[in-house]
Amino acid sequence: MPLYALVGALATAVHYLVLVMLVELAGVPAGVAAATGALAGALAAYAGNRRFTFASRAAHTRALPRFLAVAALGAVTSAAVVLAGTEWLGLHYLLPQAVATLIVLVFGYALNRRWTFA
């Protein structure tokens, strides 16, 4: 799982790099730049995990939609954990976000290993 986390960190860097470059250098609205950066980060994560973390030979036509489904599930899970932590438990948003990150990391790794790239 350490390699999976490293690929995720690099993909996050790609996301932020694209976001900042589009906003600061190209004058793209922040919302559009954030969405574009998120897509670039997701594609970087897919490529890195496919090649290095899981060394998969699964067809892109099968693996990429599965990867995106796992990513979407992770986003929904993260939002739900943060919502529950802040609205129901009254916690500062960063604490449930940290918990959500760990949950999504563990389950995302398992799903990608056993389903996406299997």
Secondary structure, 3 states (H helix, E strand, C coil): CHHHHHHHHHHHHHHHHHHHHHHHHCCCCHHHHHHHHHHHHHHHHHHHHHHHHCCCCCCHHHHHHHHHHHHHHHHHHHHHHHHHHHHHCCCCCHHHHHHHHHHHHHHHHHHHHHHHCC
